[in-house]
Amino acid sequence: MRTKLLVMLAVLSLPLLIVSLIQLRDYRRNTIEQASTIARLKSASAEAALESWLATHPAALRPEGPLDTARAADLYTRLRQHASPDDDSAFVVFDARGQVVVDPAAPEAKPPQGYYQGVSEQRWGDGAARLTSVVRDRATGWGVAVGVPLPQNTKAGRSLLLVATTWALALLSSILLSVWAVGRFTNPLRKLAASASTLGEGRLHERFAVETDDEVGTLAEGFNVMAARLESKFNEVRAQGVFIAEVLDSLPLGVVVVDPNLVVRRANSTFARVAGREDAAALEGRGLYEATAGLAAMNEVIEDVRRTRRAFFNYGLPLELVARAEGEPESRNFWDVIIYPTNGEGEGGGDLILILSEVSKRVRAEKLATAAFAAERSRAAELESVISQMEEGVVIVDARGRYRINPAAARILGRQPGEFRDGLDALISDMALRDAHRQLLPAAESPLARAFERGEPVSGEHVQIDRGDGEGILEVSATPLSDEAGERAGLVAVLRDITENVRQYRELMEAYGRLREHDRLKSAFVANVSHELRTPLNVIIGLCQLLERDRQPALAPLQSEAVTRMERNARAQLELVNHLLEYSRLEAGRAALVLEDVDVAALAHEALNEFADRAREKQIKLRADVAPELGAVRTDRNKLAQVLSNLAITRKIVELLEGEIGVESRPSEGSRFLLTLPRAARQRTGTGSLVREDAGSAAAKARQDAPPDVTDLRAYARR
């Protein structure tokens, strides 16, 4: 019996099941239709909001690149406020080129694959499937895609599952309750879908009657609120359109908008006056050249803008927009003309906006000013050319602290011309000049500031500057300028880069220090060696003398000759060592003079006698020719004898005696030595082997011959 009842219940419930399934299908279809209607409404609202935003942001219509983040955020905020303030609908805006304007608040929301006109189910870049409605503004070429969650992802869609569950439970309990429940939910939805269709047709004033307090009633209330807001936003858009029209009419510029066929769609009152018309509305619907025949002269320019989609700018263009009446005097009018392409997809190349402004008075004034200042510009150009070619850096500052620099000054300061900031204070701060001790100069103590603020002339002042290639040293001269009334008129500063001169001076001083150390070591070495050699030589000479005096036992002739030769050679070596010591004293500047009256002729013969034996062995003739009137001279006898008998220390001795020595030598002819000495030598302590810090030294002479800027910068060289 139980089985039969179940079978009978199943047979009786089958028609009800079929009817319920049909009703559920209708419910789902109605839900989808409602969501589609909502998507269309939101896309229409979003399109209106987009048009409103583009009207307030005309710069976005120019294809110069993607919108910046701030403007994109503002655009999407307005879309959400106007089109979807209360739900989680998604928006994607496309510009005239079809490029996506990314939402900074939801960058992961990518556009659907393909842009379909109407409503269709699309899977977005974030993985969510949405009912997508895409609209595109024909005037601007911009579009917006609105994604509404699928019914199964909404509160109404989830109610479908609840309905099915309720139906299943109701079917078990009562077929009639199921039929009533299905009818209870589907009828309000049909009414809601019908009302949504009326809103999609543009009748925003209609509202849906709320008959229940369940989810359908809540949906109906939300639908009515959305309709009210849409109606309010459309009214705001209309008001904004009226406001824009009033602004255009109040502009002093003539503005006209033409369609792809060059038919006037909108013109303001200023353009009507320019075209010689009383009413701007009378121009709408007419051809551009019919409305303003004078613009026919710009036909090629207009066609070029339509073809290339590039804006045209021309200032001071001569045009006759209105034909002159008979007998009217001829006069040229000049206009600033701007032509903007507004859409890149319309027929014939898209729409254009023409902006005209009469500037005849300005052009005539400019021509007069150009003629008046032509000579002044020529002189300024000549001066600019001279300054630009100067090797020295030149800075010219006017009375308000504005400055100009030549290329040499930019190079000296280690910067490119575009890296300088405006104003003298900024230039002084960027230069960051330092004194000889590398202390940063206060801005008020900078040479330029002293000349500009105090009127203090600055001549050849040396400062340091840090550049990209390292430390630099500058010589700065600044001359303050004043006008006829004695007021401050600026300054002219000249900069010289003396870094290389200082570097060379430093290298010279370093080399001088190394040379002094080398000379000291050499003198010490010669003195030590000479001292060590004198001791054994004195012993040898003493032993030879002892052998000569001690005749017991008597030496053989050969032994005596050998002892004599040993003594003679030892004395020669001792004399050579003494010469080395003397040379060391001369090098160190410690050789003193013993002045006396000397018979030069006798001294010369003594020198010849000293070398007579060796000269005979080598078959060399020695001769001394002394002028009889020479007489005695006051000099150092030993030093002069050393000059005549030794080419190793002669130059130093001659310098000590304040004389000069030279040589002339020719192959196969011999050499001639010329010695010039004063008759009366002065008492001196020696010449020294190196330059010293006195005026007579080579280093002092080098400093005297050096440029003044190097001499004055010894402080930089010592650091």
Buried (B, 14 or more C-beta within 10 A) or exposed (E): EEEEEEEEEEEEBEEBBEBBEEBBEBBBEBBBBBBBBBBBBBBBBBBBBBBBBBBEEEEBBEBEEEBEEEBBBBBBBBBBEBBBEEBEBBBBBBBBEEEBBBBBEEEEBBBBEEBEEEBBBBEBBEEBBBBBBBBBBEBBBBBBBBBBBBBBBBEBBEBBEEBBEBBEEBBEEEBEBBBEBBEBBBBBBBBBBBBBBBBBEEEBEBBBEBEBEEBBBBBBBBBBEBBEBBBEBBEBBEEBEEEBEEEBBEBEBBBBBBBBEBBBEBBBBBBBEBBEBEEBEBBBEBEBBEBBBBBEBBEEBBEBBBEEBEEBEEBBBEBBBBEEEEEEEEEEBBBBBBBBBBBBBBEEBBBBBBBBBBBBEBBEEBEEEEEEEEEEEEEEEEEEEEBEEEEBBBBBBBBEBEBEBBBBBBBBBBBEEEEBEEBBBEBBEEBEBBBBEEEEBEBEEBBBBBBBBEBEEBEEBBBBBBBEEEBBBBBBBBBBBEEEEEEBBBBBBBBBBBBEBBBEBBEBBEEBEEBBEEBBEBBEEBBEBBEEBBEEBEEBBEBBEEBEEEEEEEBEEEEBEBBBEBBEBBBEBBBBBBBBBBBBBBBBBEBEBEBEEBBBBEBBBBBBEBBEEEEEEEEEEBEBEBEEEEEEBEBBBBBBBBBBBBEEBBBBBBBBBBBEBEEEEEEEEEEEEEBEBEEEBEEBEBBBBBBBEEEEBEBBEBBEEBEEBBBBBBEBBEE
